[in-house]
């Protein structure tokens, strides 16, 4: 990661290639990161206090003379570690990235630690403990058992299975992504996202994930406790089901199925529905064709999510403290 000079504002880029053009000039091909101020027009829920940047799928070619030194961009966990352990004059120069912006401003998760050279960033030499990069994650995920035998595959999820994976990262909370299992071990799964592209041009995004991890409890009381973040693809058709206010639904948006609740609809046509998404506390109008009934995968079977007819009063009680807290302007990070 490097700082690149620009007439408007210096920016951060990930170096993809170094080469000489026909004139013999040294050039750099990179993927640009967007700062919060550049991305908040289409990602309205960005925390103004957070030093988050967003990698883009677009490549830019600039002169090597416009490179102004190294930049530091970390995963959320490494960023937190850096913020806690390093002096403020060093940690303030670090940025965090876990989302990418693609064509038509679609936002999707991104595993920045899989980029070549990630773990070689100088900041890691200043940390007391260093969590390994993706190459070590894969090694850890395929460790042999104590008796030397290969790890046994997960009993219920195996290679080539189609699954849905629940994201609970900031900005993507409550989104189920469709994935294919590439490898299965006792504790981990290597998955390939069906609808999410790798920002650096390596095809579909791939990553190792825990095979069994419970989802964060649902504050609305709609989703069942103890549900896992990995589940099979839903196998039901709910296109003919009549949706009422308070019905738990999943809405197809930004390459995934987002958990939401119906809060209103056009009573004449019932083709457009107002949906509240608790994970990101946002509202959106969604067409009926992009909605499905929500269910939870509990004890190896599908169970209905819990309807909430009093959803409007519940939303008011949750949002009111937030609105009161936002009445005073927040200090913006520089």
MOWO-V937168 format. One record per residue. N is the residue number from 0. RES is the residue in one small letter. PHI is phi in whole degrees, 0 to 359 (999 if undefined). D_FIRST is the distance of its C-alpha to the first C-alpha in Angstrom with 1 decimal. Layout:
N:RES:PHI:D_FIRST
N:RES:PHI:D_FIRST
This chain:
0:x:999:0.0
1:x:223:3.8
2:x:269:7.2
3:x:243:9.6
4:x:281:13.3
5:x:214:15.8
6:x:296:19.5
7:x:278:19.6
8:x:198:16.6
9:x:299:13.1
10:x:219:10.4
11:x:258:6.8
12:x:222:5.6
13:x:258:4.5
14:x:286:6.3
15:x:265:9.6
16:x:199:11.9
17:x:239:13.2
18:x:202:16.8
19:x:248:19.8
20:x:278:21.7
21:x:297:25.5
22:x:272:25.8
23:x:81:23.9
24:x:275:21.0
25:x:283:17.5
26:x:236:15.3
27:x:233:11.8
28:x:256:11.8
29:x:217:9.1
30:x:260:9.4
31:x:275:9.7
32:x:262:9.7
33:x:263:13.1
34:x:280:14.2
35:x:305:17.4
36:x:298:19.7
37:x:278:18.7
38:x:254:19.2
39:x:289:22.2
40:x:291:24.7
41:x:240:24.4
42:x:230:23.2
43:x:291:25.9
44:x:265:25.6
45:x:293:22.3
46:x:290:22.9
47:x:295:22.8
48:x:271:22.1
49:x:265:19.0
50:x:268:15.4
51:x:269:14.5
52:x:237:12.1
53:x:232:12.8
54:x:285:11.0
55:x:249:13.3
56:x:277:15.0
57:x:283:15.3
58:x:258:13.9
59:x:233:13.8
60:x:248:14.7
61:x:229:14.2
62:x:289:15.5
63:x:298:13.5
64:x:291:15.4
65:x:270:13.6
66:x:276:10.3
67:x:240:10.9
68:x:108:8.9
69:x:276:6.0
70:x:244:5.1
71:x:237:6.4
72:x:230:7.0
73:x:234:10.1
74:x:290:13.2
75:x:304:16.2
76:x:290:17.9
77:x:292:15.3
78:x:298:14.8
79:x:298:18.6
80:x:298:18.9
81:x:297:16.5
82:x:296:18.5
83:x:276:21.7
84:x:257:21.3
85:x:266:19.3
86:x:301:20.9
87:x:300:20.4
88:x:291:18.9
89:x:264:16.0
90:x:294:15.8
91:x:292:16.0
92:x:270:12.5
93:x:268:11.1
94:x:233:10.7
95:x:242:12.0
96:x:216:11.8
97:x:217:14.7
98:x:224:15.8
99:x:238:15.2
100:x:248:17.2
101:x:250:19.0
102:x:304:21.9
103:x:60:24.4
104:x:63:22.1
105:x:290:22.8
106:x:250:20.8
107:x:215:20.3
108:x:292:18.7
109:x:216:15.4
110:x:261:14.6
111:x:291:10.9
112:x:291:11.9
113:x:276:13.2
114:x:292:10.0
115:x:304:10.4
116:x:89:8.7
117:x:302:8.3
118:x:286:11.2
119:x:268:10.3
120:x:296:8.1
121:x:303:10.7
122:x:299:11.8
123:x:293:13.7
124:x:290:16.0
125:x:264:17.3
126:x:271:18.2
127:x:291:21.8
128:x:222:21.3
129:x:238:18.4
130:x:283:18.7
131:x:297:17.8
132:x:282:15.4
133:x:296:17.0
134:x:296:18.6
135:x:285:20.6
136:x:300:21.4
137:x:295:23.0
138:x:296:24.9
139:x:297:26.1
140:x:291:27.2
141:x:246:29.3
142:x:300:30.8
143:x:278:34.5
144:x:291:37.2
145:x:299:39.1
146:x:276:41.8
147:x:89:39.3
148:x:278:39.8
149:x:297:36.9
150:x:296:36.0
151:x:282:38.2
152:x:294:36.8
153:x:302:36.9
154:x:295:40.5
155:x:250:39.8
156:x:231:36.5
157:x:226:36.2
158:x:303:34.2
159:x:79:34.6
160:x:289:35.6
161:x:265:34.4
162:x:229:33.2
163:x:244:31.8
164:x:240:29.1
165:x:275:29.1
166:x:270:25.9
167:x:230:26.2
168:x:281:22.7
169:x:304:22.6
170:x:91:23.0
171:x:230:24.2
172:x:297:27.1
173:x:88:30.2
174:x:255:28.8
175:x:265:30.1
176:x:259:28.0
177:x:281:29.9
178:x:221:28.8
179:x:243:30.3
180:x:280:30.5
181:x:268:29.3
182:x:216:30.2
183:x:224:32.2
184:x:238:32.7
185:x:299:34.7
186:x:243:31.9
187:x:225:29.1
188:x:232:28.6
189:x:260:26.1
190:x:238:26.1
191:x:240:25.1
192:x:289:25.0
193:x:287:27.6
194:x:241:26.3
195:x:243:22.5
196:x:271:20.3
197:x:289:17.0
198:x:294:14.5
199:x:260:13.0
200:x:81:16.6
201:x:261:17.9
202:x:89:21.0
203:x:291:22.1
204:x:293:19.9
205:x:234:21.0
206:x:197:20.8
207:x:271:23.1
208:x:226:25.1
209:x:296:28.1
210:x:289:31.3
211:x:225:33.2
212:x:210:32.0
213:x:286:34.0
214:x:285:32.8
215:x:297:32.8
216:x:306:36.4
217:x:272:37.2
218:x:290:38.3
219:x:276:40.4
220:x:74:42.5
221:x:264:42.1
222:x:267:40.2
223:x:283:41.8
224:x:291:40.8
225:x:86:39.6
226:x:289:38.0
227:x:265:35.1
228:x:273:31.7
229:x:239:32.5
230:x:208:35.6
231:x:291:37.2
232:x:295:37.1
233:x:301:39.8
234:x:238:42.9
235:x:245:45.0
236:x:248:45.8
237:x:245:46.1
238:x:295:46.4
239:x:264:50.0
240:x:286:49.7
241:x:280:50.6
242:x:261:48.0
243:x:247:49.2
244:x:301:47.7
245:x:97:46.1
246:x:287:45.4
247:x:286:42.1
248:x:222:40.2
249:x:245:36.9
250:x:244:35.5
251:x:281:33.4
252:x:197:30.5
253:x:49:26.8
254:x:70:27.1
255:x:198:29.0
256:x:260:32.2
257:x:262:32.0
258:x:288:34.7
259:x:212:36.9
260:x:222:40.4
261:x:290:42.8
262:x:243:43.9
263:x:176:45.8
264:x:195:46.7
265:x:286:48.8
266:x:291:52.2
267:x:279:53.7
268:x:257:51.3
269:x:50:49.1
270:x:254:46.3
271:x:233:43.7
272:x:234:42.9
273:x:271:41.2
274:x:240:38.9
275:x:254:37.4
276:x:254:34.3
277:x:298:34.5
278:x:302:31.1
279:x:250:29.4
280:x:52:32.7
281:x:228:32.7
282:x:241:35.5
283:x:201:35.7
284:x:266:38.4
285:x:231:38.3
286:x:287:40.7
287:x:301:42.9
288:x:294:41.7
289:x:258:38.3
290:x:240:39.7
291:x:221:41.0
292:x:294:42.9
293:x:272:40.8
294:x:223:41.8
295:x:245:40.6
296:x:265:40.6
297:x:236:42.7
298:x:52:44.5
299:x:64:43.8
300:x:208:45.3
301:x:276:44.5
302:x:232:45.9
303:x:293:46.0
304:x:292:43.8
305:x:269:45.9
306:x:295:47.0
307:x:224:46.8
308:x:301:49.4
309:x:268:48.9
310:x:302:45.2
311:x:296:45.6
312:x:290:47.0
313:x:293:44.4
314:x:297:41.5
315:x:300:43.2
316:x:293:43.5
317:x:280:39.8
318:x:279:38.5
319:x:304:41.0
320:x:299:39.4
321:x:295:36.0
322:x:294:37.6
323:x:295:39.5
324:x:290:36.3
325:x:268:34.5
326:x:290:37.5
327:x:257:35.9
328:x:297:32.6
329:x:275:29.6
330:x:287:27.5
331:x:269:24.3
332:x:289:21.0
333:x:266:19.9
